[in-house]
């Protein structure tokens, strides 16, 4: 059987992003469990702010089409969200908005999604996970229950990208195992 392919999308393009570091932790954990992870940066897929007048005049941005095609090659998606004022980063929200247009809507319906967040604060971005879950469910995404919020991000990572907190490491393991198990349901379906 082919390896389960999982794409990991951090919602921050900042060079020293804690959420990009968490993406490396997720990537390592998935690889250890036998999946084939792909970690991307949204900085490689710049898109204008969604405006339906611009969309009517210019169409869907090419990078939205490219990203939708890339996601369609995977059975699972991990969205890693920084928490900006208790909610999404503008970068992640705009990306999800463009993917919810006709070009990417099937992307939400033909694979399984997991959520994670990371923050220097004690709550680890937990508030953004509820917002993200509501947003994704509204476009038909199949969501797993386990999720991960990593607090104390300044000291959360070892040099090998593993998580230093035992509880957080256990939650990461649970998230990855559940995602791989559920993603197997999508290996028999037609691509998006």
C-alpha positions as CSV (number, residue, x, y, z in Angstrom):
1,X,0.0,0.0,0.0
2,X,1.3,3.5,-0.9
3,X,2.2,5.8,2.0
4,X,-0.4,8.2,3.3
5,X,0.5,11.7,2.1
6,X,-0.1,14.5,4.5
7,X,0.5,18.2,3.7
8,X,1.4,20.5,6.6
9,X,0.5,24.2,6.3
10,X,1.7,26.7,8.9
11,X,-0.3,30.0,8.9
12,X,2.7,32.2,9.4
13,X,5.4,33.1,6.9
14,X,7.6,34.9,9.5
15,X,11.2,33.7,9.3
16,X,11.4,32.8,13.0
17,X,7.8,31.5,13.2
18,X,7.0,29.2,16.1
19,X,4.2,27.7,14.0
20,X,6.7,26.8,11.2
21,X,8.8,25.1,13.9
22,X,5.8,23.2,15.0
23,X,5.3,22.2,11.4
24,X,8.8,20.6,11.5
25,X,7.7,18.7,14.6
26,X,4.6,17.4,12.9
27,X,6.6,16.5,9.8
28,X,9.1,14.4,11.9
29,X,6.3,12.7,13.8
30,X,4.4,11.8,10.7
31,X,7.5,10.5,9.0
32,X,8.3,8.3,12.0
33,X,4.8,6.8,11.8
34,X,5.3,5.9,8.1
35,X,3.4,8.7,6.4
36,X,4.8,10.9,3.6
37,X,4.6,14.5,4.9
38,X,5.0,17.6,2.8
39,X,5.7,20.8,4.8
40,X,5.1,24.0,2.8
41,X,5.3,27.8,3.5
42,X,2.4,30.0,2.4
43,X,5.1,32.6,1.6
44,X,5.6,30.5,-1.6
45,X,2.0,31.0,-2.6
46,X,1.3,34.8,-2.3
47,X,-2.3,35.8,-3.1
48,X,-4.2,39.1,-3.0
49,X,-6.8,39.7,-0.3
50,X,-10.0,38.0,-1.6
51,X,-12.2,40.6,-3.2
52,X,-15.1,39.3,-5.4
53,X,-14.9,42.3,-7.8
54,X,-11.2,41.5,-8.4
55,X,-12.0,37.9,-8.8
56,X,-14.8,38.7,-11.3
57,X,-12.3,40.8,-13.3
58,X,-9.1,38.7,-13.0
59,X,-10.3,35.3,-11.9
60,X,-8.8,33.1,-9.2
61,X,-5.1,33.8,-8.6
62,X,-2.8,31.2,-10.1
63,X,-1.2,30.5,-6.7
64,X,-4.6,29.5,-5.3
65,X,-5.0,27.0,-8.2
66,X,-1.4,25.7,-7.6
67,X,-2.0,25.3,-3.9
68,X,-5.4,23.6,-4.4
69,X,-3.7,21.1,-6.8
70,X,-0.9,20.5,-4.3
71,X,-3.4,19.8,-1.5
72,X,-5.4,17.5,-3.8
73,X,-2.4,15.2,-4.0
74,X,-2.6,14.5,-0.2
75,X,-5.1,12.5,1.8
76,X,-4.6,14.6,4.9
77,X,-3.9,18.2,5.9
78,X,-2.5,19.7,9.1
79,X,-3.2,23.4,9.5
80,X,-1.0,25.1,12.0
81,X,-2.4,28.4,13.2
82,X,-0.7,31.3,15.0
83,X,-3.2,33.1,17.2
84,X,-3.7,36.7,16.3
85,X,-6.0,38.4,18.8
86,X,-7.8,35.1,19.6
87,X,-8.3,34.1,15.9
88,X,-6.6,33.3,12.6
89,X,-3.7,35.0,11.0
90,X,-4.8,37.1,8.0
91,X,-2.5,34.9,5.9
92,X,-4.3,31.6,6.9
93,X,-7.8,33.1,6.7
94,X,-7.2,34.6,3.2
95,X,-5.7,31.3,2.0
96,X,-8.8,29.4,3.3
97,X,-11.1,32.0,1.7
98,X,-9.4,31.5,-1.7
99,X,-9.5,27.7,-1.4
100,X,-13.2,27.9,-0.6
101,X,-13.9,29.4,-4.1
102,X,-14.7,27.0,-7.0
103,X,-11.1,26.3,-7.6
104,X,-10.5,24.6,-4.3
105,X,-13.8,23.7,-2.7
106,X,-13.3,20.0,-3.5
107,X,-10.1,20.2,-1.5
108,X,-12.1,20.5,1.7
109,X,-14.4,17.6,0.9
110,X,-11.9,14.9,-0.2
111,X,-9.4,14.6,2.6
112,X,-9.2,14.8,6.4
113,X,-8.0,17.8,8.4
114,X,-6.2,18.2,11.7
115,X,-5.5,21.4,13.6
116,X,-2.6,22.6,15.7
117,X,-1.4,25.9,17.1
118,X,1.6,27.3,18.9
119,X,2.2,30.4,20.9
120,X,4.6,31.8,23.5
121,X,1.7,32.2,25.9
122,X,0.5,29.5,28.3
123,X,-2.6,28.6,26.3
124,X,-0.6,27.8,23.1
125,X,-3.1,29.3,20.7
126,X,-6.0,27.1,21.9
127,X,-8.6,29.9,21.1
128,X,-7.8,29.9,17.4
129,X,-8.4,26.2,17.1
130,X,-12.2,26.6,17.8
131,X,-12.3,29.4,15.1
132,X,-10.4,27.3,12.6
133,X,-12.6,24.2,13.3
134,X,-15.8,26.3,12.8
135,X,-14.5,27.7,9.6
136,X,-13.4,24.4,8.1
137,X,-16.6,22.6,9.1
138,X,-18.6,25.3,7.3
139,X,-16.9,24.4,4.0
140,X,-17.4,20.7,4.5
141,X,-14.0,19.6,5.8
142,X,-13.8,16.3,7.6
143,X,-12.1,17.1,10.9
144,X,-10.4,14.7,13.4
145,X,-11.1,15.3,17.0
146,X,-7.5,15.4,18.4
147,X,-5.8,18.8,18.2
148,X,-2.7,20.3,19.5
149,X,-2.0,23.6,21.2
150,X,1.7,24.1,22.2
151,X,2.3,26.8,24.8
152,X,5.6,28.3,25.9
153,X,6.8,28.2,22.3
154,X,10.1,29.9,23.1
155,X,11.2,26.7,24.9
156,X,9.0,24.1,23.3
157,X,11.4,22.6,20.7
158,X,14.5,20.4,21.0
159,X,17.2,20.6,18.3
160,X,15.7,17.6,16.5
161,X,12.3,19.4,16.3
162,X,10.7,17.2,18.9
163,X,8.6,18.8,21.6
164,X,10.2,19.2,25.0
165,X,6.9,19.0,26.9
166,X,5.9,15.4,27.5
167,X,2.2,16.1,27.5
168,X,2.4,18.1,24.2
169,X,4.5,15.4,22.6
170,X,1.8,12.9,23.5
171,X,-0.9,15.1,22.0
172,X,1.2,15.4,18.8
173,X,1.5,11.6,18.7
174,X,-2.3,11.2,19.1
175,X,-3.0,13.8,16.4
176,X,-0.6,12.1,13.9
177,X,-1.8,8.6,14.6
178,X,-5.5,9.6,14.3
179,X,-4.9,11.6,11.1
180,X,-3.0,8.8,9.4
181,X,-5.7,6.3,10.4
182,X,-8.5,8.5,9.1
183,X,-6.6,9.5,5.9
184,X,-6.6,5.8,4.9
185,X,-10.3,6.2,4.2
186,X,-9.4,8.7,1.4
187,X,-6.9,6.5,-0.4
188,X,-9.8,4.8,-2.2
189,X,-11.5,8.0,-3.4
190,X,-11.0,9.8,-6.6
191,X,-8.7,12.8,-6.5
192,X,-10.1,16.3,-6.2
